[in-house]
Amino acid sequence: MLSREELERYDRQLRIWGVQAQEKLKTSTVLIVGLGGLGSPVAVYLTAAGVGKLIIVDSERVELSNLNRQFLHWTPDVGSLKTQSALKKLKTLNPNVEIELVEKRIATLEDALELVKKADVVVDCLDNWDTRFLLNEACVKLGKPLVHAAVRGFYGQLMVVVPGKGPCLRCVFPEGLKEERPIPIAGPTAGVLGSFEALETLKILTGTGEPPVGKLFLFDGTREGFDTLTVRRRPDCPVCSRSI
């Protein structure tokens, strides 16, 4: 049941998906891996929307160079763990949401499976392919939806993986993409893609609309446009061809 305070807090979105869907949202758990440029809008919007529990994963500390895009973290937070920095703002925004902190790096498939099994939806807010592929494999093995995004400069990509219904990340990116350090990024690019990740997560949890399974969205901020590519499962995919 929603309290009177929750009915008022969520009034504008209740007019979209109704009380029953909001109650489902209240009992849902989302795993957010990464609290940087993508994780900031994802965590803020899912907290504001009233997801019952967020498991937020990050082992890094706030650096000054993060602040052009990672708006969960402010100048006084430099040197603090990102999880602790995020917790303060998110609990102030919506004290109704339970937040579990995981202050370690996902290094193995076992690490990923342990976290993914707790969640209804997993959100990839990472900046490296090794960990993305671990999350992807864990989600496929456990049948959990994965919302993926990646950004660089003015460009980004978005994909939703629903095991058994479409391709996984390994189908589309068998070798990943070239890793780059540091990654050049315009802050609003991460904001755009992170906001879309939050939107797709809310759609899945509330049963509103259809997740864009089998689609890869490419964002070009230099012309403010999205291109949509159709992507398919690979019959020889090392992950989903043997797991589904």
ZADO-1210 file (C-alpha; in nm, 4 decimals, padded with zeros to 6 digits):
<atoms>
<atom x="00.0000" y="00.0000" z="00.0000" code="MET" pos="1"/>
<atom x="00.1098" y="00.3553" z="-00.0704" code="LEU" pos="2"/>
<atom x="00.0985" y="00.6089" z="00.2089" code="SER" pos="3"/>
<atom x="-00.0653" y="00.9484" z="00.1714" code="ARG" pos="4"/>
<atom x="00.2804" y="01.1028" z="00.1455" code="GLU" pos="5"/>
<atom x="00.3765" y="00.8615" z="-00.1341" code="GLU" pos="6"/>
<atom x="00.0558" y="00.9290" z="-00.3245" code="LEU" pos="7"/>
<atom x="00.1411" y="01.2984" z="-00.3244" code="GLU" pos="8"/>
<atom x="00.5131" y="01.2468" z="-00.3941" code="ARG" pos="9"/>
<atom x="00.4485" y="01.0268" z="-00.6979" code="TYR" pos="10"/>
<atom x="00.1315" y="01.2006" z="-00.8181" code="ASP" pos="11"/>
<atom x="00.2592" y="01.2979" z="-01.1648" code="ARG" pos="12"/>
<atom x="00.3827" y="00.9491" z="-01.2544" code="GLN" pos="13"/>
<atom x="00.0782" y="00.7779" z="-01.1017" code="LEU" pos="14"/>
<atom x="-00.1172" y="00.9582" z="-01.3726" code="ARG" pos="15"/>
<atom x="00.0861" y="00.7557" z="-01.6257" code="ILE" pos="16"/>
<atom x="00.1070" y="00.4027" z="-01.4846" code="TRP" pos="17"/>
<atom x="-00.1329" y="00.3981" z="-01.1892" code="GLY" pos="18"/>
<atom x="-00.1220" y="00.2892" z="-00.8263" code="VAL" pos="19"/>
<atom x="-00.0782" y="-00.0838" z="-00.8889" code="GLN" pos="20"/>
<atom x="00.2358" y="-00.0301" z="-01.0962" code="ALA" pos="21"/>
<atom x="00.3729" y="00.2095" z="-00.8331" code="GLN" pos="22"/>
<atom x="00.3191" y="-00.0530" z="-00.5651" code="GLU" pos="23"/>
<atom x="00.5126" y="-00.2987" z="-00.7820" code="LYS" pos="24"/>
<atom x="00.7889" y="-00.0394" z="-00.8156" code="LEU" pos="25"/>
<atom x="00.7946" y="-00.0056" z="-00.4366" code="LYS" pos="26"/>
<atom x="00.8685" y="-00.3784" z="-00.3988" code="THR" pos="27"/>
<atom x="01.1356" y="-00.3877" z="-00.6727" code="SER" pos="28"/>
<atom x="01.5144" y="-00.3970" z="-00.6427" code="THR" pos="29"/>
<atom x="01.7524" y="-00.2433" z="-00.8972" code="VAL" pos="30"/>
<atom x="02.1256" y="-00.3051" z="-00.9151" code="LEU" pos="31"/>
<atom x="02.3191" y="00.0014" z="-01.0369" code="ILE" pos="32"/>
<atom x="02.6828" y="-00.0733" z="-01.1170" code="VAL" pos="33"/>
<atom x="02.8838" y="00.2484" z="-01.1391" code="GLY" pos="34"/>
<atom x="02.8101" y="00.5866" z="-00.9781" code="LEU" pos="35"/>
<atom x="02.9697" y="00.8156" z="-01.2338" code="GLY" pos="36"/>
<atom x="02.8305" y="01.0098" z="-01.5269" code="GLY" pos="37"/>
<atom x="02.5720" y="00.7438" z="-01.6149" code="LEU" pos="38"/>
<atom x="02.5064" y="00.6252" z="-01.2620" code="GLY" pos="39"/>
<atom x="02.4291" y="00.9742" z="-01.1336" code="SER" pos="40"/>
<atom x="02.1093" y="01.0300" z="-01.3369" code="PRO" pos="41"/>
<atom x="02.0091" y="00.6649" z="-01.3070" code="VAL" pos="42"/>
<atom x="02.0350" y="00.6694" z="-00.9271" code="ALA" pos="43"/>
<atom x="01.8634" y="01.0079" z="-00.8949" code="VAL" pos="44"/>
<atom x="01.5682" y="00.9261" z="-01.1218" code="TYR" pos="45"/>
<atom x="01.5095" y="00.5778" z="-00.9772" code="LEU" pos="46"/>
<atom x="01.5243" y="00.7182" z="-00.6250" code="THR" pos="47"/>
<atom x="01.2855" y="00.9986" z="-00.7158" code="ALA" pos="48"/>
<atom x="01.0500" y="00.7487" z="-00.8805" code="ALA" pos="49"/>
<atom x="01.0256" y="00.5379" z="-00.5658" code="GLY" pos="50"/>
<atom x="01.2016" y="00.2123" z="-00.6517" code="VAL" pos="51"/>
<atom x="01.1882" y="00.0137" z="-00.3280" code="GLY" pos="52"/>
<atom x="01.5547" y="-00.0769" z="-00.3064" code="LYS" pos="53"/>
<atom x="01.8701" y="00.0266" z="-00.4880" code="LEU" pos="54"/>
<atom x="02.1935" y="-00.1702" z="-00.4660" code="ILE" pos="55"/>
<atom x="02.4645" y="00.0730" z="-00.5724" code="ILE" pos="56"/>
<atom x="02.8095" y="-00.0591" z="-00.6579" code="VAL" pos="57"/>
<atom x="03.1292" y="00.1446" z="-00.6841" code="ASP" pos="58"/>
<atom x="03.4718" y="00.1099" z="-00.5265" code="SER" pos="59"/>
<atom x="03.6182" y="00.4457" z="-00.6335" code="GLU" pos="60"/>
<atom x="03.6584" y="00.7791" z="-00.4593" code="ARG" pos="61"/>
<atom x="03.5398" y="01.1131" z="-00.5942" code="VAL" pos="62"/>
<atom x="03.8014" y="01.3030" z="-00.7961" code="GLU" pos="63"/>
<atom x="03.7889" y="01.6660" z="-00.9029" code="LEU" pos="64"/>
<atom x="03.7889" y="01.5629" z="-01.2692" code="SER" pos="65"/>
<atom x="03.4631" y="01.3707" z="-01.2108" code="ASN" pos="66"/>
<atom x="03.2594" y="01.6793" z="-01.1368" code="LEU" pos="67"/>
<atom x="03.1899" y="01.7941" z="-01.4942" code="ASN" pos="68"/>
<atom x="02.9435" y="01.5052" z="-01.5343" code="ARG" pos="69"/>
<atom x="02.8957" y="01.3114" z="-01.2084" code="GLN" pos="70"/>
<atom x="02.6428" y="01.5434" z="-01.0497" code="PHE" pos="71"/>
<atom x="02.5743" y="01.3179" z="-00.7517" code="LEU" pos="72"/>
<atom x="02.9166" y="01.4265" z="-00.6278" code="HIS" pos="73"/>
<atom x="03.0015" y="01.7845" z="-00.5278" code="TRP" pos="74"/>
<atom x="03.3259" y="01.9674" z="-00.4523" code="THR" pos="75"/>
<atom x="03.3198" y="01.8897" z="-00.0770" code="PRO" pos="76"/>
<atom x="03.2912" y="01.5177" z="-00.1658" code="ASP" pos="77"/>
<atom x="03.6324" y="01.4995" z="-00.3353" code="VAL" pos="78"/>
<atom x="03.8243" y="01.2170" z="-00.1700" code="GLY" pos="79"/>
<atom x="03.5104" y="01.0449" z="-00.0367" code="SER" pos="80"/>
<atom x="03.3869" y="00.7074" z="-00.1551" code="LEU" pos="81"/>
<atom x="03.1327" y="00.7556" z="-00.4318" code="LYS" pos="82"/>
<atom x="02.8866" y="00.5268" z="-00.2568" code="THR" pos="83"/>
<atom x="02.8938" y="00.7408" z="00.0576" code="GLN" pos="84"/>
<atom x="02.8683" y="01.0618" z="-00.1410" code="SER" pos="85"/>
<atom x="02.5686" y="00.9282" z="-00.3332" code="ALA" pos="86"/>
<atom x="02.3960" y="00.7917" z="-00.0242" code="LEU" pos="87"/>
<atom x="02.3733" y="01.1323" z="00.1418" code="LYS" pos="88"/>
<atom x="02.1985" y="01.2949" z="-00.1541" code="LYS" pos="89"/>
<atom x="01.9725" y="01.0033" z="-00.2418" code="LEU" pos="90"/>
<atom x="01.8392" y="00.9595" z="00.1128" code="LYS" pos="91"/>
<atom x="01.7748" y="01.3336" z="00.1311" code="THR" pos="92"/>
<atom x="01.5876" y="01.3172" z="-00.1981" code="LEU" pos="93"/>
<atom x="01.3667" y="01.0227" z="-00.0993" code="ASN" pos="94"/>
<atom x="01.4003" y="00.8622" z="00.2461" code="PRO" pos="95"/>
<atom x="01.1458" y="00.5952" z="00.1458" code="ASN" pos="96"/>
<atom x="01.4005" y="00.4163" z="-00.0745" code="VAL" pos="97"/>
<atom x="01.6261" y="00.1526" z="00.0811" code="GLU" pos="98"/>
<atom x="01.9858" y="00.1778" z="-00.0393" code="ILE" pos="99"/>
<atom x="02.2481" y="-00.0955" z="-00.0078" code="GLU" pos="100"/>
<atom x="02.6104" y="00.0048" z="-00.0614" code="LEU" pos="101"/>
<atom x="02.8619" y="-00.2290" z="-00.2247" code="VAL" pos="102"/>
<atom x="03.2050" y="-00.0717" z="-00.2052" code="GLU" pos="103"/>
<atom x="03.4006" y="-00.3209" z="-00.4115" code="LYS" pos="104"/>
<atom x="03.4832" y="-00.3928" z="-00.7726" code="ARG" pos="105"/>
<atom x="03.3120" y="-00.6767" z="-00.9568" code="ILE" pos="106"/>
<atom x="03.6140" y="-00.8868" z="-01.0512" code="ALA" pos="107"/>
<atom x="03.4718" y="-01.2317" z="-01.1246" code="THR" pos="108"/>
<atom x="03.1572" y="-01.3944" z="-01.2608" code="LEU" pos="109"/>
<atom x="03.0847" y="-01.5176" z="-00.9094" code="GLU" pos="110"/>
<atom x="03.0907" y="-01.1561" z="-00.7848" code="ASP" pos="111"/>
<atom x="02.8447" y="-01.0592" z="-01.0565" code="ALA" pos="112"/>
<atom x="02.6120" y="-01.3544" z="-00.9934" code="LEU" pos="113"/>
<atom x="02.6002" y="-01.2796" z="-00.6201" code="GLU" pos="114"/>
<atom x="02.4761" y="-00.9257" z="-00.6870" code="LEU" pos="115"/>
<atom x="02.2562" y="-00.9872" z="-00.9912" code="VAL" pos="116"/>
<atom x="02.0528" y="-01.2564" z="-00.8158" code="LYS" pos="117"/>
<atom x="01.9278" y="-00.9910" z="-00.5702" code="LYS" pos="118"/>
<atom x="01.7892" y="-00.7595" z="-00.8396" code="ALA" pos="119"/>
<atom x="01.4883" y="-00.7390" z="-01.0673" code="ASP" pos="120"/>
<atom x="01.6753" y="-00.5199" z="-01.3185" code="VAL" pos="121"/>
<atom x="02.0471" y="-00.4506" z="-01.3602" code="VAL" pos="122"/>
<atom x="02.1753" y="-00.1174" z="-01.4935" code="VAL" pos="123"/>
<atom x="02.5204" y="-00.0988" z="-01.6529" code="ASP" pos="124"/>
<atom x="02.6681" y="00.2423" z="-01.5723" code="CYS" pos="125"/>
<atom x="03.0267" y="00.1284" z="-01.6228" code="LEU" pos="126"/>
<atom x="03.3207" y="00.2529" z="-01.8236" code="ASP" pos="127"/>
<atom x="03.4957" y="-00.0780" z="-01.8955" code="ASN" pos="128"/>
<atom x="03.4021" y="-00.3812" z="-02.1010" code="TRP" pos="129"/>
<atom x="03.5482" y="-00.6520" z="-01.8783" code="ASP" pos="130"/>
<atom x="03.2981" y="-00.5776" z="-01.6018" code="THR" pos="131"/>
<atom x="03.0161" y="-00.5183" z="-01.8506" code="ARG" pos="132"/>
<atom x="03.0673" y="-00.8657" z="-01.9920" code="PHE" pos="133"/>
<atom x="03.0607" y="-01.0184" z="-01.6429" code="LEU" pos="134"/>
<atom x="02.7282" y="-00.8451" z="-01.5725" code="LEU" pos="135"/>
<atom x="02.5937" y="-00.9502" z="-01.9123" code="ASN" pos="136"/>
<atom x="02.6810" y="-01.3161" z="-01.8511" code="GLU" pos="137"/>
<atom x="02.5354" y="-01.3109" z="-01.4999" code="ALA" pos="138"/>
<atom x="02.2109" y="-01.1559" z="-01.6264" code="CYS" pos="139"/>
<atom x="02.1805" y="-01.4151" z="-01.9032" code="VAL" pos="140"/>
<atom x="02.2453" y="-01.7025" z="-01.6624" code="LYS" pos="141"/>
<atom x="01.9886" y="-01.5727" z="-01.4123" code="LEU" pos="142"/>
<atom x="01.7346" y="-01.4424" z="-01.6652" code="GLY" pos="143"/>
<atom x="01.7515" y="-01.0807" z="-01.5406" code="LYS" pos="144"/>
<atom x="01.7038" y="-00.7765" z="-01.7696" code="PRO" pos="145"/>
<atom x="02.0149" y="-00.5658" z="-01.8275" code="LEU" pos="146"/>
<atom x="02.0023" y="-00.2000" z="-01.9329" code="VAL" pos="147"/>
<atom x="02.3301" y="-00.0997" z="-02.0973" code="HIS" pos="148"/>
<atom x="02.4739" y="00.2359" z="-02.1980" code="ALA" pos="149"/>
<atom x="02.8174" y="00.3691" z="-02.2877" code="ALA" pos="150"/>
<atom x="02.9360" y="00.7215" z="-02.3672" code="VAL" pos="151"/>
<atom x="03.2306" y="00.9060" z="-02.5159" code="ARG" pos="152"/>
<atom x="03.2557" y="01.2735" z="-02.6117" code="GLY" pos="153"/>
<atom x="02.9237" y="01.3769" z="-02.7662" code="PHE" pos="154"/>
<atom x="02.8309" y="01.0168" z="-02.8502" code="TYR" pos="155"/>
<atom x="02.6575" y="00.7319" z="-02.6704" code="GLY" pos="156"/>
<atom x="02.4793" y="00.4011" z="-02.7129" code="GLN" pos="157"/>
<atom x="02.1913" y="00.2271" z="-02.5386" code="LEU" pos="158"/>
<atom x="02.0728" y="-00.1343" z="-02.5454" code="MET" pos="159"/>
<atom x="01.8307" y="-00.3420" z="-02.3384" code="VAL" pos="160"/>
<atom x="01.9063" y="-00.7111" z="-02.2920" code="VAL" pos="161"/>
<atom x="01.6131" y="-00.9362" z="-02.1994" code="VAL" pos="162"/>
<atom x="01.7437" y="-01.2937" z="-02.1826" code="PRO" pos="163"/>
<atom x="01.5509" y="-01.5332" z="-02.4033" code="GLY" pos="164"/>
<atom x="01.3927" y="-01.2540" z="-02.6066" code="LYS" pos="165"/>
<atom x="01.6829" y="-01.0989" z="-02.7933" code="GLY" pos="166"/>
<atom x="02.0590" y="-01.0595" z="-02.8236" code="PRO" pos="167"/>
<atom x="02.2966" y="-01.0076" z="-02.5339" code="CYS" pos="168"/>
<atom x="02.5944" y="-00.7726" z="-02.5280" code="LEU" pos="169"/>
<atom x="02.8293" y="-01.0457" z="-02.6487" code="ARG" pos="170"/>
<atom x="02.6133" y="-01.0956" z="-02.9586" code="CYS" pos="171"/>
<atom x="02.6614" y="-00.7335" z="-03.0609" code="VAL" pos="172"/>
<atom x="03.0064" y="-00.6623" z="-02.9178" code="PHE" pos="173"/>
<atom x="03.1921" y="-00.9956" z="-02.9151" code="PRO" pos="174"/>
<atom x="03.5242" y="-00.8297" z="-02.8340" code="GLU" pos="175"/>
<atom x="03.3971" y="-00.5131" z="-02.6700" code="GLY" pos="176"/>
<atom x="03.5295" y="-00.1766" z="-02.7792" code="LEU" pos="177"/>
<atom x="03.8757" y="-00.0306" z="-02.7395" code="LYS" pos="178"/>
<atom x="03.9353" y="00.0840" z="-02.3827" code="GLU" pos="179"/>
<atom x="04.0478" y="00.4437" z="-02.3452" code="GLU" pos="180"/>
<atom x="04.1814" y="00.6247" z="-02.0379" code="ARG" pos="181"/>
<atom x="04.0871" y="00.8890" z="-01.9583" code="PRO" pos="182"/>
<atom x="03.7640" y="00.8857" z="-02.1587" code="ILE" pos="183"/>
<atom x="03.6793" y="01.2292" z="-02.3052" code="PRO" pos="184"/>
<atom x="03.3216" y="01.3193" z="-02.2217" code="ILE" pos="185"/>
<atom x="03.0840" y="01.6156" z="-02.2340" code="ALA" pos="186"/>
<atom x="02.8792" y="01.6019" z="-01.9158" code="GLY" pos="187"/>
<atom x="02.5334" y="01.6316" z="-02.0754" code="PRO" pos="188"/>
<atom x="02.6048" y="01.3301" z="-02.2983" code="THR" pos="189"/>
<atom x="02.6228" y="01.1091" z="-01.9903" code="ALA" pos="190"/>
<atom x="02.3095" y="01.2799" z="-01.8595" code="GLY" pos="191"/>
<atom x="02.1139" y="01.1988" z="-02.1760" code="VAL" pos="192"/>
<atom x="02.2110" y="00.8317" z="-02.1861" code="LEU" pos="193"/>
<atom x="02.1740" y="00.7837" z="-01.8108" code="GLY" pos="194"/>
<atom x="01.8260" y="00.9341" z="-01.8253" code="SER" pos="195"/>
<atom x="01.7307" y="00.6894" z="-02.0994" code="PHE" pos="196"/>
<atom x="01.8656" y="00.4031" z="-01.8882" code="GLU" pos="197"/>
<atom x="01.6456" y="00.5141" z="-01.5978" code="ALA" pos="198"/>
<atom x="01.3447" y="00.5417" z="-01.8283" code="LEU" pos="199"/>
<atom x="01.3907" y="00.1908" z="-01.9685" code="GLU" pos="200"/>
<atom x="01.4330" y="00.0528" z="-01.6173" code="THR" pos="201"/>
<atom x="01.1075" y="00.2130" z="-01.5035" code="LEU" pos="202"/>
<atom x="00.9278" y="00.0803" z="-01.8117" code="LYS" pos="203"/>
<atom x="01.0411" y="-00.2730" z="-01.7334" code="ILE" pos="204"/>
<atom x="00.9503" y="-00.2526" z="-01.3646" code="LEU" pos="205"/>
<atom x="00.6073" y="-00.0971" z="-01.4154" code="THR" pos="206"/>
<atom x="00.5191" y="-00.2938" z="-01.7288" code="GLY" pos="207"/>
<atom x="00.4694" y="00.0291" z="-01.9209" code="THR" pos="208"/>
<atom x="00.5371" y="00.0177" z="-02.2939" code="GLY" pos="209"/>
<atom x="00.7798" y="-00.2282" z="-02.4503" code="GLU" pos="210"/>
<atom x="01.1543" y="-00.2580" z="-02.3857" code="PRO" pos="211"/>
<atom x="01.3445" y="-00.2065" z="-02.7132" code="PRO" pos="212"/>
<atom x="01.4785" y="-00.5616" z="-02.7330" code="VAL" pos="213"/>
<atom x="01.6854" y="-00.6225" z="-03.0446" code="GLY" pos="214"/>
<atom x="01.7629" y="-00.2541" z="-03.0903" code="LYS" pos="215"/>
<atom x="02.0851" y="-00.0580" z="-03.0476" code="LEU" pos="216"/>
<atom x="02.0363" y="00.3155" z="-03.0109" code="PHE" pos="217"/>
<atom x="02.3243" y="00.5416" z="-03.1143" code="LEU" pos="218"/>
<atom x="02.3223" y="00.9022" z="-02.9915" code="PHE" pos="219"/>
<atom x="02.5055" y="01.1812" z="-03.1714" code="ASP" pos="220"/>
<atom x="02.5064" y="01.4965" z="-02.9624" code="GLY" pos="221"/>
<atom x="02.6646" y="01.7012" z="-03.2404" code="THR" pos="222"/>
<atom x="02.3348" y="01.6878" z="-03.4262" code="ARG" pos="223"/>
<atom x="02.1017" y="01.5954" z="-03.1376" code="GLU" pos="224"/>
<atom x="01.9882" y="01.2761" z="-03.3050" code="GLY" pos="225"/>
<atom x="01.9373" y="00.9045" z="-03.2406" code="PHE" pos="226"/>
<atom x="01.9920" y="00.6299" z="-03.4955" code="ASP" pos="227"/>
<atom x="01.8383" y="00.2883" z="-03.4351" code="THR" pos="228"/>
<atom x="02.0038" y="-00.0327" z="-03.5479" code="LEU" pos="229"/>
<atom x="01.8341" y="-00.3729" z="-03.5463" code="THR" pos="230"/>
<atom x="02.0539" y="-00.6328" z="-03.3774" code="VAL" pos="231"/>
<atom x="02.0042" y="-01.0090" z="-03.3549" code="ARG" pos="232"/>
<atom x="02.1232" y="-01.2991" z="-03.1469" code="ARG" pos="233"/>
<atom x="02.4307" y="-01.4751" z="-03.2768" code="ARG" pos="234"/>
<atom x="02.3862" y="-01.8529" z="-03.2962" code="PRO" pos="235"/>
<atom x="02.7513" y="-01.8894" z="-03.1937" code="ASP" pos="236"/>
<atom x="02.7383" y="-01.6375" z="-02.9076" code="CYS" pos="237"/>
<atom x="02.9618" y="-01.7700" z="-02.6277" code="PRO" pos="238"/>
<atom x="02.7131" y="-01.6495" z="-02.3664" code="VAL" pos="239"/>
<atom x="02.3485" y="-01.6631" z="-02.4687" code="CYS" pos="240"/>
<atom x="02.3597" y="-01.9408" z="-02.7313" code="SER" pos="241"/>
<atom x="02.4452" y="-02.1919" z="-02.4581" code="ARG" pos="242"/>
<atom x="02.2559" y="-02.0326" z="-02.1717" code="SER" pos="243"/>
<atom x="01.9075" y="-01.9868" z="-02.3195" code="ILE" pos="244"/>
</atoms>
